[in-house]
């Protein structure tokens, strides 16, 4: 198979657009929770401060992951009009449709992804 068919492209594009909307919303919601924790030392106990800092750290981590994935989704959407979407950035082979359904912003085929992770 040399390329994705039109129905597959339409389906994946819709998925990418929905994912883009969801990630933008996630970034918007996570941003305030990831901001610096300011605590009144006289009113908050040590465990409450530790809990607040841990929650802030988790929110920041979630925010950074969402921003990273958002960039990948946008990059994938930008490839659709040029018919570059769905091809591995390393070997230039077609990425399997099943992989794109699971991870529509995938930049690498499964073989190249496995090699990158080793």
C-alpha positions in Angstrom: 0.0 0.0 0.0 1.5 3.3 -1.1 -0.6 5.8 0.7 -3.7 6.2 2.9 -7.0 6.3 1.1 -9.3 9.4 1.2 -11.6 8.0 3.8 -8.7 7.1 6.1 -7.3 10.7 5.7 -10.7 12.2 6.5 -11.1 10.0 9.6 -7.6 10.7 10.9 -7.9 14.4 10.2 -11.1 14.6 12.2 -9.4 12.7 15.0 -6.4 15.1 14.9 -8.7 18.2 14.9 -10.6 16.8 17.9 -7.4 16.0 19.7 -6.1 19.5 19.0 -9.2 21.0 20.6 -9.0 18.7 23.6 -5.3 19.4 24.1 -5.8 23.2 23.9 -8.5 22.9 26.5 -6.3 20.7 28.7 -3.4 23.3 28.5 -5.8 26.1 29.3 -7.2 24.2 32.4 -3.8 23.0 33.6 -2.0 26.4 33.3 -3.4 27.9 36.6 -2.7 24.7 38.5 0.9 24.6 37.3 1.7 28.1 38.5 3.9 28.8 41.4 2.5 27.8 44.8 2.2 30.7 47.2 1.4 29.6 50.8 0.9 31.6 54.0 3.4 29.8 56.2 1.6 30.9 59.4 -1.7 29.3 58.3 -0.7 26.2 56.5 1.0 23.1 58.0 4.0 21.4 56.6 2.0 18.5 55.1 -0.3 20.9 53.4 2.6 22.7 51.9 4.1 19.5 50.7 0.8 18.4 49.2 0.3 21.7 47.4 3.9 21.5 46.0 3.3 18.0 44.8 0.0 18.9 43.1 1.7 21.8 41.4 4.5 19.6 40.2 2.0 17.0 38.8 0.0 19.8 37.1 3.2 21.2 35.6 4.2 17.8 34.3 0.7 17.3 32.8 0.9 20.8 31.2 4.3 20.1 29.6 3.2 16.8 28.2 0.0 18.3 26.8 2.0 21.2 25.2 4.4 18.7 23.6 1.6 16.6 22.2 -0.2 19.7 21.0 2.8 20.6 18.9 3.0 17.1 17.4 -0.7 17.2 16.5 -0.4 20.6 14.9 2.6 19.4 12.9 0.6 16.3 11.7 -2.3 18.5 10.7 0.1 20.8 8.7 1.3 17.8 6.7 -2.2 16.8 5.5 -2.6 19.4 2.7 0.8 18.5 1.2 0.0 14.7 1.3 3.0 14.2 3.6 0.9 13.0 6.5 1.2 9.3 7.4 4.8 8.8 6.3 7.7 8.0 8.6 10.1 10.9 9.1 13.1 8.5 9.1 12.6 5.8 6.5 9.7 7.6 4.6 7.7 4.4 4.5 3.9 4.6 5.1 3.0 4.4 8.8 0.4 1.7 9.4 -3.2 2.9 9.5 -3.7 1.0 12.8 -0.8 2.9 14.4 -2.2 6.2 13.2 -5.6 5.4 14.6 -4.0 4.7 18.0 -1.6 7.7 17.8 -2.6 10.0 15.0 0.3 12.4 15.5 2.9 9.6 15.2 5.9 10.7 13.2 7.6 7.4 13.0 6.6 3.9 11.8 6.7 1.2 14.4 10.0 -0.2 13.3 11.8 3.2 13.4 10.1 4.1 16.7 11.3 0.8 18.2 14.9 1.6 17.0 14.7 5.1 18.5 13.7 3.7 21.9 16.6 1.3 22.1 
